[in-house]
Amino acid sequence: MKASAIKDLGYEVQCEAADSEITGAYTGDLLSDVMGNAPSDSVLITIQAHKNTVAVATLAGIKALIICNDRNVPDDMAEAAKAEDLWIFTTADSQFDASVKIGHLLGL
């Protein structure tokens, strides 16, 4: 699926990037776990709304972030995501609900 397809879920775009192909997903908040286990070309579903999340996503080859539970994206996080060409979406959905919806988009 293309990263832009996440917009179809009604999630708010906080940072738009190149329309990369997303081939997987990972849900987690422990950034060291994400760095070691998230597949590249994936979307990360998390509540970690800070600049370090962008750094970890970049290292792991993640193409998009979904920030759940109505958390705000700080300006420095959005600026870092723009610099790294990384999508950021926000939603009121829980991580579980977002994971299920992304799984459906991925055809799982």
N, C-alpha and C positions, 0 to 999 in steps of 0.2 A: 504494500500500500504506500502511497505517497504521504509525506508528513502533513500536507495541507488537508488530507481527508479527516484529520482529527477535528477540524473546524465543524464538520458535519455533526459532531456530537453536541454542538452548542457551547463548547468550551471557549473561553475568552482568550484571544491571542494577545499576549504581552510582548512578544518579540517574534517577528517573522523572519524566516531565513530561506535559503535555497530549498526547493521542493525535493528533498532527498527521498530515496526509497527507504522505507522502514520495514525490516524483515523480522523483528522480534520486539519483545518488551521485557522489562524488569521492574519489579516493585520492591522498594526498599528505602530505608532511611539511614542505615549505617553506611556512610560513604566509603569506608574501606571495603565493605562487602560488595558494594556496587562496583567499585574499581576492579575488584578481583573476579567478579562473576557475571556482570552484565554483558550481554553480547553486543558486539559492534553493530552499527546500523539499526539501533533499537530506540525505543522510547522509554524513558525512566519515569515511573509513577511514584511520587514521593510527597512528603510534606516539608522537606528541607528547602526552604525559600531563602537561600543566601548565596553569595558569590562563590563559595567553595564548591557548591553543587555544580556550577558551570565548569569549574576546573576539572572536577572528577569526570563529568560527562565528556569533556574534550579528550581526556586521557583514555577513556574507555571506548571512544568512537561512537558515542550516543548522539543521535541527531535531533532529539526533541525531549523536552521535559514537560510533564504534567504535574502542576502543583495543586494538591487537593485540599479539601476542608476550608475553602475560602481564604486561604493564606495570601497575603499580599506579597508581591514581588518587589523587593527594594530596587531603587534606581541603579545602584552599583551592580546588582545581579543582571538587570536588563542590559546595561551597557556592556558587561562582560559577554553576555550571550550574543549581542550584535557583533562584537568583535570576533567571536568564534563561529559565527554563522550557525547559530543554534536556535531552534524554535523553543518558545516557552508558552505554555497554555495554563490557564487557571480554571478551577472548577469548584463548585460546592460539593461535588461528589466525594465520597470516601475513597480511599485507595482501593478497597475491594470493588466498589461499583465501577470505578474508572478502569480497573484491571479487566473486569468482565467485558466492558464496552470495547476496550482496545482489543481484547481477544476475539470478539466478534468481527471487528474490522479486519483483523489479520486472518480471519477464516479458521480460527481454532475451535 
